[in-house]
Amino acid sequence: MIDPNMKIDIERMKLGEQEIFENLAGCSMTDISSKGLSGKRLAALIYVFAKRTNPELTFEEVLELDLTQASNMFEADTKKEI
């Protein structure tokens, strides 16, 4: 199960997670800025962050998310106090 409230912050990605991302996505992190986030790249990012709280999660489970669910994990937290 993936926490629907999970937020992805790429700047907080660990080096080991970056390696997992690159293996799953088939590209480096620097390629994201030039190639954008395809479904596979998006799923790979979600996977590495979701594994922090759910070690049993499989990549195939992440691939079952719809685009709205996946996109919501990248939205900024609008409830933060200024």
N, C-alpha and C positions, 0 to 999 in steps of 0.2 A: 504494500500500500504506500502511496506517495502522499505526503502531507500537502493538501491543496493550498495551504497558506505559506508554504516554503518560498523564500525569495532567493534568487540567484544573484550573487555578487562576484563577478569574474575576478575582481581584484583580490578576493580572499581565497582563490583557488590555490591549493597546495601543489608543489611540484610533482608529487606522485599522482595527484588527480589530473594534472595537465597531461602526463604521459598516458593515462587511461583514456582521457578525452581524445588525444591524438590517434591512439590505436583504434578506437571505436569510430571516430569521425573520418579518419583517413586524410587528415590535414592537420597543420599546426595551428596553434592559437592565433598566430599572426595572420593566417589566411582568413580569419573571420572578418576582419575589416575590409578585405578586398573581395572576398567571395560571398559574404553574408552568411546568414544562418539557414541552411537547408534543413529539412526535416531530420535528417540523420545527425547533423551537427547540433541542432537544438536538443534532440533526444540525448545525445552524448553529454551535453552540459547538464541537463536535468539529472541524468543518471549519476554522474560523479558527485553532485551535491546531495541527492537523495540517499545515496549509499551511506552518508554520514550518520543518518538516523535509522536507516533500514538496511543493514548489511546483507540481508537475504534477498534484496530486490534484484530482479534480472533486467537486462537491457530490453528484452522482449516486452516486459510489463510497461516500461516507459514508452515504448513504441505504440502502445494502446491509447495513450492520451490523445485527446483531440487538440486542435490548434488553439482554441480558446483557453483550455486548461493550461497548456504549455506557456502561452503568452502571458497569462496572469502571474506566472512565477518571475517574470522580468519587470513587472510594473513597480514603479517607485512607491514607497510607503507614504501615502498622503495623510496619514494620521499623526505623523511626527509633529511634536511641538516646536515652534520656532523660537 
